[in-house]
Amino acid sequence: MFQHHEVRCLEKCSALADHRRVLGLIMGGALVACSVYPQVALAGDKTTMVLATTAGSNERVRAPEGRLPTEKPGWFVELSKRAAGDCGAKAEFAFMPWPRALQKVERGEVQAAFSSSYKADRAEYGAYPLKDGKPDEDRAGKRIVYVAYVKRGSNNEKLAEASKLQGYTVAAERQASIVPELKKRGANVYEVVSELTMLRMTANGRVDAAVGIEDNVKHHFDQHPDLAQLLIQLEPPIKKSVGYVMFSKIFYEDNRELVECFWSTSAQLQDTEWFETMRATYD
């Protein structure tokens, strides 16, 4: 099955092999753990794409200090590198606060950010995989679940209900896609620089609740078991959505075939024995 996929991928991306471009942007600035943004350059005759996201550690991406380990960097990292390679390119990763990642995409200083929910304002500078003019969820990079967390023993258990957000003070990561939804439901939203900050504020009673991505919060609880003891997760989730590898339109306009190949190949690879075997090593 995988051999058939490789044939399809080679046919689909054959034009890229003869038309690879190099984006001549020199990027700077400090990363988490004081590393430096990878430069977009010709690497072994392959265009390098820098994918930006927040630092963290889970089975998808293992970069608790803003650096990926050589061995077992995360299944999403391995998937992205394989997809980029099949499309005649190379994927590198940069870690930074989410607002900065979005800003870097808008300026074309990194090629993409993940995982980004589809938002109209982001679509002005970011390219998403589309089908019939709408976001193509079959080529999404992640299923996102936003969940509310409250201090254990508080009286805020009903906050997760849509009709009960009115008047609550809720902390959320700055520029997170859930922020407009929370405001629409009547919450007083306090935007903070990171999900860890919002969890600490909730544990200290400075806000009524924190709303964040379930997988990300699980990582913080693993790293800070004291917070896990102080907070409880509410059900049902506040919202479920999908996240994409959102490319900068500046990069997409000059590398349309490459980006489309990356999105499609990333999705197709997840139906292969290679992916199943690799993914199982992270369980």
C-alpha positions in Angstrom: 0.0 0.0 0.0 2.8 2.4 0.9 4.6 1.7 -2.4 1.4 2.8 -4.2 1.3 5.9 -2.2 4.9 6.8 -3.1 4.1 6.4 -6.8 1.2 8.7 -6.5 3.2 11.2 -4.6 6.0 11.2 -7.1 3.6 11.7 -10.0 1.8 14.5 -8.2 5.0 16.3 -7.2 7.2 15.6 -10.2 6.9 19.2 -11.3 8.4 20.3 -8.1 11.6 18.4 -8.6 12.5 20.7 -11.5 11.0 23.9 -10.2 12.2 24.2 -6.5 12.6 27.7 -5.4 14.6 29.2 -2.5 13.0 31.9 -0.5 15.7 34.5 0.1 14.7 35.7 3.5 17.1 36.0 6.4 15.3 35.6 9.7 16.5 36.6 13.1 15.4 36.8 16.7 15.6 34.6 19.8 13.8 31.4 20.1 12.7 29.6 23.3 15.9 28.3 25.0 17.8 31.1 23.1 18.1 29.2 19.8 17.9 31.0 16.5 15.3 30.8 13.8 16.3 28.4 11.0 17.1 30.2 7.8 15.2 29.5 4.6 17.9 28.2 2.3 18.8 25.6 -0.2 19.5 22.4 1.8 20.7 19.6 -0.4 18.8 20.9 -3.4 15.6 21.1 -1.3 13.6 24.2 -0.2 13.5 24.4 3.6 10.1 25.2 5.2 10.1 26.5 8.8 7.0 25.5 10.7 6.4 27.5 13.9 4.5 26.6 17.0 4.6 26.9 20.8 7.1 25.0 22.9 5.7 21.9 24.6 6.1 18.2 25.0 3.6 15.5 24.0 3.5 12.6 21.6 3.0 15.0 18.6 5.9 17.4 19.2 8.5 16.9 21.9 10.1 20.3 22.5 9.7 21.2 26.2 12.6 23.6 26.1 12.1 24.8 22.5 14.4 22.2 21.0 13.6 18.9 19.3 15.6 15.8 20.4 17.4 13.9 17.7 15.6 10.7 18.6 11.8 10.5 18.7 11.0 14.2 18.2 7.2 13.5 18.0 5.0 11.7 15.5 3.8 15.0 13.9 7.4 16.1 13.4 8.3 12.8 11.8 5.1 13.0 9.6 5.9 16.5 8.5 9.5 15.8 7.7 8.4 12.7 5.7 5.7 14.6 3.8 8.1 17.5 3.0 10.7 15.1 1.8 8.2 13.3 -0.5 7.3 16.7 -2.0 11.0 17.6 -2.6 11.4 19.9 0.3 12.7 19.9 3.9 10.8 20.8 7.1 12.4 22.5 10.1 10.7 23.7 13.3 10.8 26.9 15.4 9.2 27.4 18.8 7.9 30.7 20.1 4.7 32.2 21.7 1.7 31.8 19.6 1.1 35.5 18.9 4.6 35.8 17.6 4.2 32.7 15.4 1.2 34.3 13.7 3.1 37.5 13.3 6.0 35.7 11.7 3.6 34.0 9.3 2.0 37.3 8.4 5.4 38.8 7.6 6.6 35.8 5.7 9.5 35.3 8.2 8.5 31.7 8.8 6.7 29.6 6.2 3.9 28.2 8.4 2.3 27.9 11.9 0.5 25.0 13.4 -2.0 24.1 14.6 -4.1 27.0 13.5 -7.9 27.0 13.5 -9.5 28.6 10.4 -10.3 32.3 11.1 -11.3 34.9 8.6 -8.7 37.4 9.9 -5.9 34.8 9.7 -7.0 33.9 6.2 -6.1 37.4 5.1 -2.4 36.5 5.4 -2.4 32.7 5.9 -3.2 30.0 3.3 -5.3 27.0 4.4 -6.0 23.8 2.4 -9.3 24.3 0.6 -11.9 22.2 -1.1 -14.7 23.8 -3.0 -13.7 27.1 -1.5 -14.0 25.9 2.1 -11.4 24.6 4.6 -10.6 21.0 3.8 -10.9 19.2 7.1 -9.6 16.0 5.4 -6.2 17.8 5.2 -6.3 19.3 8.7 -3.3 18.6 10.9 -5.1 18.2 14.2 -8.4 17.8 16.0 -8.7 20.5 18.6 -10.8 20.3 21.8 -11.1 23.4 23.9 -12.0 22.6 27.5 -12.7 24.8 30.6 -10.7 24.3 33.9 -11.8 25.7 37.3 -10.4 25.6 40.8 -11.3 22.4 42.6 -14.0 23.1 45.2 -15.2 26.3 43.5 -18.8 26.9 42.4 -18.0 27.3 38.7 -18.9 23.9 37.5 -21.7 25.2 35.3 -19.3 27.4 33.3 -19.0 24.9 30.5 -22.6 25.4 29.5 -23.0 28.0 26.8 -25.7 29.8 28.7 -23.6 30.1 31.8 -20.6 32.1 30.5 -22.2 35.4 31.0 -20.4 37.4 33.6 -17.6 34.9 34.2 -13.9 36.0 34.0 -12.2 33.5 31.8 -8.4 33.4 31.0 -7.3 32.2 27.5 -4.1 32.3 25.5 -3.6 35.5 23.6 -5.0 35.4 20.0 -6.3 31.8 20.6 -9.1 31.1 18.1 -11.5 30.4 21.1 -11.3 34.0 22.3 -14.0 35.4 20.0 -16.3 32.5 20.9 -15.9 33.1 24.6 -16.7 36.8 24.1 -19.7 36.0 22.0 -21.0 33.8 24.9 -20.7 36.8 27.3 -17.5 35.9 29.1 -15.1 38.6 30.3 -11.9 37.3 28.6 -8.5 37.9 30.1 -5.9 37.1 27.4 -2.5 36.0 28.7 0.8 35.1 27.1 0.6 31.3 27.7 -1.6 28.5 28.7 0.5 27.8 31.8 -0.1 31.4 33.0 -3.9 31.0 32.6 -3.8 27.8 34.6 -1.9 29.4 37.4 -4.2 32.4 37.5 -7.2 30.0 37.8 -5.5 28.0 40.6 -4.8 31.3 42.5 -8.4 32.5 42.2 -7.5 35.5 40.0 -10.0 34.3 37.3 -13.1 32.1 37.4 -11.8 29.6 34.8 -9.2 28.9 32.1 -10.1 27.7 28.6 -7.4 25.9 26.6 -6.6 23.1 24.2 -7.0 19.8 26.1 -3.8 18.1 24.8 -1.7 21.2 25.6 -3.1 21.4 29.2 -2.5 17.7 29.7 1.2 18.4 29.0 1.3 21.3 31.6 -0.4 19.0 34.2 2.3 16.4 33.5 5.0 19.0 34.1 3.2 20.6 37.1 1.3 18.0 39.0 0.5 20.6 41.7 -1.7 22.4 39.2 -3.4 19.1 38.3 -4.3 18.7 41.9 -5.7 22.2 42.2 -7.8 22.3 39.0 -10.5 20.2 37.5 -11.6 19.8 33.9 -15.2 20.5 33.0 -17.4 18.5 30.6 -18.6 18.9 28.0 -15.9 20.7 26.0 -16.4 24.4 25.2 -15.7 23.8 21.5 -14.3 21.2 19.1 -12.6 22.2 15.9 -9.7 21.3 13.6 -6.2 22.8 13.3 -4.2 23.3 10.2 -0.7 23.8 9.1 -1.3 27.4 8.0 1.2 28.7 5.4 2.2 32.3 4.9 0.5 33.6 1.7 3.8 35.2 0.8 5.4 31.7 0.7 2.3 30.0 -0.8 2.0 32.4 -3.8 5.5 31.4 -4.9 5.3 27.7 -3.9 1.7 26.8 -4.5 2.5 23.2 -5.8 4.8 22.5 -2.9 2.4 23.6 -0.2 -0.5 21.7 -1.8 1.6 18.6 -2.1 2.6 18.9 1.6 -1.0 19.2 2.8 -2.2 16.3 0.6 0.8 14.0 1.3 0.5 14.6 5.1 -3.0 13.4 5.0 -2.3 10.4 2.7 0.6 9.2 4.8 -1.7 8.8 7.8 -3.4 6.0 5.9 -0.1 4.0 5.4 1.5 1.2 7.3 4.5 3.4 7.8 2.5 5.9 9.8 0.7 3.3 11.8 4.0 1.7 12.8 5.7 5.0 13.5 2.8 6.4 15.5 2.6 3.2 17.7 6.1 3.9 18.9 4.8 7.0 20.8 2.0 5.2 22.6 
